Amino acid sequence: MDIKTLDKIKEKLAVEVSNRQAHATQNKIKYERQVLVCGGSGCSSGNSKKIHDEFEKEIKEKSLTGKVNLVLTGCFGLCALGPVVIVYPEGSFYAKVKTEHVKSIVDGHLINGKPVKELLYSETVSDDGTITSLADTDFYRKQHRMVLRNCGVIDPENIEEYIARDGYRALYKALNMSGEEVIDIITSSGLRGRGGAGFLTGRKWKFTHDAKGDIKYVACNADEGDPGAFMDRSILEGDPHVVLEAMSIAAYAVGASRGYVYVRAEYPVAVHRLQIAIKQAREYGLLGQNIFGKGFNFDIEIRLGAGAFVCGEETALMTSIEGKRGEPRPRPPFPAVKGLFGKPTVLNNVETYANVPQIILNGAEWFASLGTETSKGTKVFALGGKIHNTGLVEVPMGTTLREIVYEIGGGIPNGKKFKAAQTGGPSGGCIPAEIIDTEIDYESLQRIDSMMGSGGLIVMDEDNCMVDIAKFFLEFTVDESCGKCTPCRVGTKRLYEMLCKITEGKATLEDLDKMEELCHYIKDNSLCGLGQSAPNPVLSTLKYFRSEYEAHVIDKVCPANVCKSLIRYEIDPDKCIGCNMCARNCSANAIRGTIKKPHQIDPELCIKCGICETVCRFNAIKKVGGKK
């Protein structure tokens, strides 16, 4: 591969790929229309591959093969509406598509040029019938898709489409600089690690560059273990070559010749596309020997993780790559000096790498112009929980939580009130409603006892119990602890038991003080980041929702009516008509009564499953907090 070949590939496909944007120019177009079907994991679970195959069949049968280009692409972002299909150049956004809808779209839109309005996402159709694109919706308007620029645009299994979007041009540019110059650009940009702590990427690369060693490595952390997080997975599924190119740039900068991508085996789509990308890059001479004729040799291997959360910690990840049990190692020495196989190693996560090619191409100042003074660029969040627009969002650092929840996320469903948002997964903290205008950047989150983490953002409403939320995350970290150090292995278990005691109404105020003391002990004495950050959900909920803890302890009630031991179900005799529906559905036989007369629930037999409340058509059964 040389730069002239790269230019020819770009020239061949650039117009075609650029026309996958709403209202794009139609000059020199090869196809009248392009149909993009989301092939991300979310839409794949809704049979998007079958939808793609059905389009393929219809296009062939209707003799549209030379007129319509069909592409199975990556995640578009608005996962709540999947499976998703977008037709360009109009940018018509079809939501929740089923195989039976395909014929209507082909006949109505592709053949007759009339979008099928009843299948379009409602926010793209105005009251007067005017159709707009997804880019004009609230979900996209405030986003700045830089890391996700190719996701939902290119075919991730076609290297030439990546090249058409300036792919591998940053690597060529880097190979015409010195390693020190490349590191200076990354350092000046202010790029910080997107995996959690936010350490300066350029500084990490500099440490590895300066470390002594005849062999050095570059590794990518794609072991995305936070509950509700799917940012890295979506990048690998929608734009795998950006990670390969960035790792190659990092390898050249620090003097490495081999790289490893450590990815979860539970991500089959990401693994498959990564395998294809590596094979293609080798075939095109973009991995291997003498890349771009510059004497630079570099290749990449995939290592599959078995799902251990602790392997997201850098030293545990490297230990696992080496074929050993994934356990963290004491630091120092740090991986930049003594990492994989005892050699200097650069390790960044997927999102961090995805920023690198654009920084090299556009310059440090361009990247630094986005975000805040100390948190540059954008951040990708997996937005989930009690939110209308579940999905993947990318916003400039410094965007407020309110903007993400209400303007991009569409607010809380069913008219409920926003209560809190959890950032940083099990390692993060809860942000309460009273500080919803907090800017999302590294320092702002640290000031309120939360953290950026890898980018999971779980929204909670008034029906969530914050004690139960803390218990949920603690249960996860207890299960995922590798057991190597006592503070984490034993401490998190004791902490979880204390939370169980609170949710069962058996705790005292003294237990709250003991729990807080234990949290700080675990933070100060655990070996790795998993243990050190495990108490964060407890500490943040204690800080901002202490009254909720006190209600469980003093009043023996769960204000949100979530904790089973502190709730009961009652039947309103004035509303109950004795239809016997609740009794017939009660698996515990806890409901007694005769036909056409009010029934009663035996609290001793009731297992509090809530099925009675669900099946009652007369709103006669309600959940009540506290005990009689």
C-alpha positions in Angstrom: 0.0 0.0 0.0 1.2 3.5 -0.9 -0.4 6.9 -0.6 -1.4 6.9 -4.3 -3.4 3.7 -3.9 -5.0 5.2 -0.8 -6.0 8.2 -2.9 -7.5 6.1 -5.7 -9.6 4.1 -3.2 -10.9 7.3 -1.6 -11.7 8.8 -5.0 -13.6 5.7 -6.1 -15.9 5.6 -3.0 -15.8 9.1 -1.5 -18.9 10.4 -3.2 -20.9 7.3 -2.6 -20.1 7.2 1.1 -20.5 11.0 1.6 -24.0 10.7 0.1 -25.0 8.7 3.2 -26.0 12.0 4.7 -29.4 13.7 4.5 -29.7 16.4 1.8 -26.2 15.6 0.5 -25.2 16.7 -3.0 -26.3 14.4 -5.8 -23.5 15.3 -8.1 -21.8 12.3 -9.7 -23.8 9.8 -7.7 -23.6 6.1 -8.6 -26.8 5.1 -6.9 -30.2 6.8 -6.8 -30.7 5.7 -3.2 -28.8 4.0 -0.4 -30.5 1.8 2.2 -28.6 1.5 5.5 -29.7 -1.2 7.9 -28.3 -1.1 11.4 -26.2 -4.1 12.1 -25.2 -3.3 15.7 -25.9 -5.8 18.5 -29.1 -4.0 19.6 -30.7 -4.1 16.2 -29.3 -7.5 15.4 -31.2 -8.9 18.4 -34.3 -7.6 16.6 -33.4 -9.6 13.5 -31.9 -6.7 11.5 -29.9 -9.2 9.5 -33.1 -10.8 8.3 -34.4 -7.4 7.4 -31.2 -6.7 5.4 -31.7 -10.1 3.6 -35.3 -9.3 2.9 -34.2 -5.9 1.3 -31.6 -7.7 -0.7 -34.3 -10.1 -2.1 -36.8 -7.4 -2.9 -34.1 -5.2 -4.5 -33.1 -8.1 -6.7 -36.7 -9.1 -7.6 -37.6 -5.5 -8.5 -34.5 -5.0 -10.7 -33.1 -2.2 -8.5 -29.6 -3.7 -8.0 -27.8 -1.0 -10.0 -30.0 1.8 -8.6 -30.1 1.0 -4.9 -27.1 0.4 -2.6 -27.8 -1.8 0.4 -25.4 -1.5 3.4 -25.4 -3.4 6.7 -23.7 -0.8 8.9 -23.0 -0.1 12.6 -25.1 1.6 15.3 -27.0 4.8 14.5 -27.3 5.6 18.2 -31.1 5.6 18.8 -31.2 2.1 20.1 -34.7 2.5 21.6 -36.1 2.5 18.1 -34.3 -0.5 16.6 -34.3 -2.2 14.3 -33.5 0.9 12.3 -33.3 1.6 8.5 -32.3 4.9 6.9 -32.9 5.7 3.3 -30.6 8.3 1.7 -30.4 10.9 0.2 -33.6 11.9 2.0 -32.4 10.6 5.3 -35.8 9.0 6.0 -35.6 7.3 9.4 -37.6 4.1 9.7 -38.0 2.9 13.2 -38.8 -0.5 14.7 -38.8 -2.1 11.3 -40.0 -5.7 10.7 -39.4 -8.0 7.8 -43.0 -7.5 6.7 -42.4 -3.8 6.4 -39.6 -4.2 3.8 -41.9 -4.6 0.8 -43.8 -1.4 1.6 -40.6 0.6 1.9 -39.2 -0.9 -1.4 -42.5 -0.3 -3.4 -43.4 3.0 -1.8 -40.0 4.7 -1.3 -37.4 3.1 -3.5 -39.6 2.6 -6.5 -42.2 5.4 -6.3 -40.1 7.9 -4.3 -42.7 8.3 -1.5 -41.4 7.6 2.0 -43.8 5.4 4.0 -44.9 7.9 6.6 -46.6 5.4 9.0 -43.2 3.6 9.4 -41.1 6.7 9.9 -39.9 7.8 13.4 -42.6 10.1 14.6 -40.2 13.0 15.4 -39.1 13.1 11.8 -42.7 13.8 10.5 -44.1 17.2 11.4 -47.8 18.0 11.8 -48.1 19.3 8.2 -46.5 16.1 6.9 -43.1 17.5 6.2 -40.4 14.8 6.6 -37.0 15.7 8.2 -34.0 13.6 8.8 -32.7 12.1 12.1 -30.0 14.9 12.2 -32.9 17.4 12.8 -34.3 15.6 15.8 -33.7 16.5 19.4 -31.7 13.4 19.9 -29.0 14.4 17.4 -29.2 18.2 17.4 -26.8 18.7 20.4 -24.5 15.8 19.6 -21.1 16.1 18.1 -20.3 12.8 16.5 -16.5 12.6 16.3 -15.7 9.2 17.7 -18.9 7.9 16.2 -18.4 9.7 12.9 -18.3 6.5 10.9 -20.8 4.4 12.9 -24.0 4.1 11.0 -22.3 5.5 7.9 -19.9 3.0 6.5 -19.9 -0.8 6.0 -17.7 -1.9 8.8 -16.7 -5.0 6.9 -15.3 -3.0 3.9 -11.9 -1.4 4.5 -12.3 0.7 1.3 -15.3 2.5 2.8 -13.2 3.4 5.8 -10.4 4.6 3.5 -13.1 6.7 1.7 -13.6 8.5 5.0 -9.8 9.4 5.2 -9.0 6.1 6.9 -5.3 5.3 7.4 -4.4 8.7 6.1 -3.5 9.7 9.7 -1.2 6.7 9.9 0.6 7.8 6.7 0.9 11.3 8.1 2.3 10.0 11.4 4.9 7.8 9.6 6.3 11.0 8.1 7.0 12.5 11.5 9.2 11.3 14.3 7.7 9.3 17.2 8.3 12.3 19.5 6.4 14.6 17.2 3.4 12.3 17.2 3.4 12.1 21.0 3.7 15.9 21.2 0.5 16.3 19.1 -1.4 13.9 21.3 -0.1 15.6 24.4 -0.9 19.1 23.2 -4.5 18.0 22.2 -5.3 17.3 25.9 -6.7 13.9 25.1 -7.4 12.0 28.3 -8.1 8.3 28.7 -11.8 7.5 28.2 -11.6 4.3 30.3 -12.1 5.8 33.7 -9.3 7.8 35.5 -8.8 10.3 32.7 -5.0 10.1 32.6 -3.4 12.2 29.8 -2.9 9.9 26.8 0.2 11.7 25.5 2.0 11.4 28.8 1.3 7.7 29.0 2.7 7.3 25.5 5.8 9.4 26.5 6.5 7.1 29.5 6.5 4.1 27.2 8.5 5.8 24.6 11.2 6.7 27.1 11.2 3.3 28.8 14.2 1.1 28.1 13.4 -2.1 26.3 14.1 -3.9 23.0 10.5 -5.1 22.8 7.5 -2.9 23.5 3.7 -3.5 23.1 0.5 -1.7 22.4 -2.7 -3.0 23.8 -6.4 -2.0 23.5 -8.8 -2.5 26.4 -12.1 -3.6 24.9 -13.2 -5.4 28.0 -16.3 -3.3 28.6 -17.7 -4.8 31.8 -19.9 -2.0 33.3 -23.6 -2.9 33.5 -25.4 -0.9 30.9 -22.2 0.2 29.0 -21.9 -0.5 25.3 -19.8 2.4 23.9 -16.7 0.4 23.0 -18.7 -2.5 21.6 -20.5 -0.2 19.2 -17.3 1.4 18.0 -15.8 -2.0 17.3 -19.0 -3.1 15.5 -19.4 0.1 13.5 -15.8 1.3 12.8 -13.2 -1.4 13.7 -10.5 0.1 11.5 -10.3 3.3 13.5 -8.9 1.3 16.4 -6.4 -0.6 14.3 -5.2 2.6 12.7 -4.9 4.3 16.1 -3.0 1.4 17.7 -0.6 1.5 14.7 0.0 5.2 15.3 0.6 4.5 19.0 3.0 1.7 18.2 5.0 3.9 15.8 5.2 6.6 18.4 6.5 4.4 21.2 8.5 1.9 19.2 6.3 -1.2 19.4 5.9 -3.9 16.8 3.1 -5.9 18.2 -0.4 -5.1 19.6 -3.2 -6.9 21.3 -6.9 -6.2 21.4 -8.4 -7.6 24.6 -12.2 -8.0 23.9 -15.0 -9.7 25.6 -16.1 -13.1 24.1 -19.7 -12.0 24.8 -19.3 -9.5 22.0 -19.5 -11.8 19.0 -20.5 -9.2 16.4 -17.6 -6.9 17.5 -15.1 -9.9 17.5 -16.3 -11.0 14.0 -15.9 -7.5 12.5 -12.6 -7.0 14.2 -11.3 -10.3 12.8 -12.4 -9.2 9.3 -10.8 -5.7 9.8 -7.4 -7.2 10.8 -7.5 -9.6 7.9 -8.3 -6.8 5.4 -5.6 -4.5 6.9 -3.0 -7.2 6.4 -4.1 -7.8 2.8 -3.9 -4.1 2.0 -0.4 -3.9 3.6 -1.7 -1.6 6.4 -0.7 -4.2 9.1 2.5 -6.3 8.8 5.9 -5.5 7.4 7.2 -2.2 6.0 3.9 -0.3 6.2 3.6 2.5 3.6 7.2 1.6 2.6 8.5 3.4 5.7 10.2 0.5 7.3 7.6 0.3 10.1 6.5 -3.2 11.1 3.4 -3.8 13.3 0.7 -6.4 13.6 -2.2 -7.0 15.9 -3.8 -10.1 17.6 -7.1 -10.5 19.3 -7.3 -12.0 22.8 -10.8 -13.0 24.1 -11.8 -12.3 27.7 -14.1 -14.6 29.6 -16.2 -11.9 31.1 -14.3 -11.1 34.4 -15.0 -7.5 35.3 -11.6 -7.2 37.0 -9.9 -7.8 33.7 -10.9 -4.3 32.7 -8.2 -3.2 35.2 -5.0 -2.7 33.2 -2.7 -5.0 35.0 -5.3 -7.8 35.3 -6.0 -7.4 31.6 -2.3 -7.8 30.8 -2.0 -10.8 33.1 -4.9 -12.4 31.3 -3.3 -11.8 27.9 -0.3 -13.6 29.1 -2.4 -16.7 29.7 -2.7 -16.4 33.5 -5.6 -15.9 35.8 -6.7 -12.3 35.5 -5.6 -10.7 38.7 -4.2 -7.2 39.3 -0.6 -6.5 40.1 0.8 -4.0 42.5 1.9 -0.7 41.0 4.6 0.6 40.6 6.1 -0.6 38.3 3.4 0.8 36.0 2.6 -0.9 32.6 4.4 1.9 30.7 7.6 0.6 32.2 6.8 -3.1 32.9 3.6 -4.3 31.3 2.9 -7.2 29.0 5.4 -10.0 29.4 7.4 -7.6 31.6 8.0 -5.2 28.7 7.0 -1.5 28.3 3.3 -1.3 27.2 0.8 1.4 26.1 -2.7 0.5 27.0 -5.8 2.6 26.1 -9.4 1.8 25.7 -11.4 1.7 22.5 -12.8 5.2 22.7 -9.5 6.8 23.5 -7.9 5.2 20.4 -10.9 6.3 18.3 -10.0 9.9 18.8 -6.3 9.6 17.7 -6.6 9.5 13.9 -8.8 12.6 13.8 -6.3 14.4 16.1 -3.4 13.6 13.8 -5.3 14.7 10.7 -6.8 17.9 12.1 -4.3 18.9 14.7 -4.0 19.3 18.4 -5.7 22.8 18.4 -8.7 21.5 16.6 -9.3 18.8 19.2 -8.5 21.1 22.1 -11.1 23.6 20.9 -13.8 21.2 21.9 -14.8 20.6 25.6 -13.6 22.4 28.6 -10.3 23.8 29.8 -9.2 20.6 31.4 -11.4 18.0 29.7 -11.0 18.2 25.9 -13.0 16.7 23.1 -16.2 14.7 23.3 -17.5 11.8 25.4 -19.6 8.9 24.3 -22.3 7.8 26.7 -24.5 4.7 26.8 -27.7 6.3 27.9 -30.1 3.9 29.6 -32.5 3.4 32.4 -35.7 5.5 32.9 -35.2 7.6 29.7 -37.2 7.9 26.5 -34.2 7.8 24.1 -32.1 4.9 25.2 -29.0 4.7 23.1 -25.6 5.9 22.3 -24.8 9.7 22.5 -21.7 11.7 21.9 -21.5 15.2 23.3 -18.7 17.8 23.9 -17.2 17.6 27.4 -18.9 20.2 29.6 -22.4 19.4 28.4 -24.7 19.4 31.4 -26.5 16.4 32.7 -29.8 18.2 32.2 -29.1 18.6 28.5 -28.3 14.9 28.1 -31.4 13.8 30.0 -34.0 16.2 28.8 -32.9 17.6 25.4 -31.1 14.5 24.0 -32.6 11.7 26.0 -36.2 13.1 25.7 -36.9 13.1 29.4 -38.4 10.6 31.8 -41.2 8.3 30.6 -44.8 8.3 32.0 -44.5 11.8 33.5 -42.2 10.6 36.3 -39.7 12.9 38.0 -36.0 12.6 37.5 -34.4 11.4 40.7 -30.7 10.6 39.9 -28.3 9.5 37.3 -25.5 7.0 37.9 -22.3 7.7 36.0 -19.2 5.4 35.9 -21.1 2.2 36.4 -20.3 0.2 39.6 -17.3 2.4 40.2 -19.2 5.7 39.9 -21.6 7.7 41.9 -25.2 9.0 41.8 -26.0 12.6 40.7 -29.2 13.8 42.4 -31.9 16.0 40.8 -30.8 19.1 42.7 -27.4 19.2 40.9 -28.7 18.1 37.5 -27.0 21.2 35.9 -23.6 19.7 36.7 -21.3 19.8 33.6 -20.1 16.4 32.6 -16.3 16.5 32.6 -13.7 14.8 34.7 -13.2 17.5 37.4 -16.9 18.4 37.8 -17.8 14.8 38.4 -15.0 14.3 40.9 -16.2 17.3 42.9 -19.6 15.7 43.4 -18.1 12.3 44.4 -18.8 10.7 41.0 -16.6 9.8 38.1 -16.7 9.6 34.3 -15.9 6.0 34.1 -16.1 4.4 30.7 -19.3 6.2 29.9 -22.4 4.3 31.2 -25.1 6.8 32.2 -28.1 5.2 34.0 -31.1 7.4 34.6 -33.4 6.8 37.6 -36.9 8.2 38.4 -38.9 8.6 41.5 -39.8 4.9 41.6 -36.1 3.9 42.2 -34.9 3.2 45.7 -31.4 4.6 46.1 -30.5 2.1 48.8 -31.6 -0.7 46.5 -29.5 0.9 43.7 -26.4 0.9 45.9 -27.1 -2.7 46.9 -27.4 -3.7 43.2 -24.0 -2.3 42.3 -22.3 -3.7 45.4 -23.7 -7.2 44.6 -22.1 -6.9 41.2 -18.7 -5.9 42.6 -18.8 -8.7 45.2 -19.4 -11.2 42.5 -16.7 -9.7 40.3 -14.0 -9.4 42.9 -11.0 -11.5 42.0 -10.4 -12.2 45.7 -6.7 -11.4 45.7 -6.8 -8.7 48.4 -8.7 -8.8 51.7 -10.2 -5.3 51.7 -12.0 -6.0 48.4 -12.8 -9.7 48.9 -14.1 -9.4 52.4 -14.8 -5.8 52.7 -17.3 -5.5 49.8 -19.1 -8.7 51.1 -19.5 -7.1 54.6 -20.7 -3.9 53.0 -23.2 -5.7 50.9 -24.5 -7.5 54.0 -25.0 -4.2 55.7 -27.0 -2.9 52.8 -29.2 -6.1 52.9 -29.7 -5.4 56.6 -31.0 -1.9 55.8 -33.3 -3.0 53.1 -34.8 -5.6 55.4 -35.5 -3.1 58.1 -33.1 -4.6 60.6 -30.4 -1.9 60.7 -29.7 0.9 63.2 -28.3 4.3 62.8 -25.0 3.0 64.2 -24.9 0.7 61.2 -24.9 3.6 58.8 -21.8 5.0 60.5 -20.1 1.6 60.5 -20.9 1.3 56.8 -19.4 4.7 55.9 -16.3 3.9 57.9 -15.9 0.5 56.0 -16.4 2.3 52.7 -13.4 4.5 53.4 -11.3 1.6 54.6 -12.0 -0.4 51.3 -11.1 2.7 49.2 -7.9 3.3 51.0 -6.6 -0.3 51.2 -7.7 -2.2 48.1 -5.1 -3.3 45.6 -6.7 -2.1 42.3 -9.2 0.3 41.0 -12.1 -2.1 41.2 -11.8 -2.4 45.0 -10.8 1.2 45.5 -13.9 2.5 43.6 -16.4 -0.2 44.8 -17.8 1.9 47.7 -18.5 4.9 45.5 -22.2 4.1 44.9 -22.7 3.7 48.7 -20.9 6.9 49.6 -22.6 9.0 47.0 -26.1 7.7 47.9 -25.3 8.2 51.6 -24.3 11.8 50.8 -27.2 12.8 48.7 -30.0 10.5 49.8 -29.3 9.9 53.5 -32.9 10.7 54.4 -33.8 7.6 52.3 -31.4 5.4 54.3 -32.8 6.9 57.6 -36.4 6.1 56.4 -35.4 2.4 56.0 -33.6 2.4 59.4 -35.8 4.5 61.6 -39.3 4.3 60.1 -38.8 0.8 58.6 -40.3 2.0 55.3 -39.0 2.2 51.7 -40.1 5.6 50.4 -40.0 4.2 46.8 -41.9 1.0 47.7 -39.1 -1.2 46.2 -37.6 -3.1 49.1 -39.8 -6.2 49.5 -39.3 -6.6 53.3 -40.6 -3.1 53.8 -43.7 -3.2 51.7 -47.0 -5.0 51.7 -50.0 -5.3 49.3 -53.5 -4.3 50.4 -56.9 -4.7 48.8 -59.3 -1.7 48.9 -62.7 -3.2 49.9 -64.5 -0.3 48.3 -63.0 -1.0 44.9 -62.8 -4.8 45.0 -65.8 -6.4 43.3 -64.7 -10.0 44.1 -63.9 -11.0 40.5 -61.3 -13.5 41.9 -58.7 -12.6 39.2 -56.1 -11.8 41.8 -56.6 -15.0 43.7 -56.4 -17.1 40.5 -53.1 -15.6 39.6 -51.5 -15.8 43.1 -48.9 -18.5 43.1 -48.6 -18.4 46.9 -52.3 -18.8 47.5 -52.2 -15.8 49.7 -55.5 -14.2 48.6 -58.8 -15.3 50.2 -62.4 -14.3 49.5 -65.6 -15.4 47.9 -67.0 -14.4 44.5 -68.5 -10.9 44.3 -67.2 -10.0 47.7 -64.0 -8.1 48.7 -60.9 -10.3 49.0 -58.1 -10.1 51.5 -54.3 -10.7 51.3 -52.7 -12.9 54.0 -49.4 -11.0 54.7 -47.8 -14.1 56.1 -48.2 -16.0 52.9 -47.7 -13.1 50.4 -44.3 -13.3 48.6 -44.8 -9.7 47.3 -44.4 -10.6 43.7 -46.9 -7.9 42.6 -48.8 -10.1 40.2 -52.1 -9.3 42.0 -51.6 -5.6 41.4 -50.8 -6.2 37.8 -53.9 -8.3 36.9 -56.4 -6.3 38.9 -58.6 -4.4 36.4 -60.2 -2.2 39.0 -57.2 -0.6 40.7 -58.2 -2.2 43.9 -54.8 -3.5 44.9 -52.0 -1.1 46.0 -48.5 -1.4 47.3 -48.0 0.2 50.7 -44.8 1.1 52.4 -44.0 0.1 56.0 -45.4 -2.6 58.2 -48.7 -2.6 60.2 
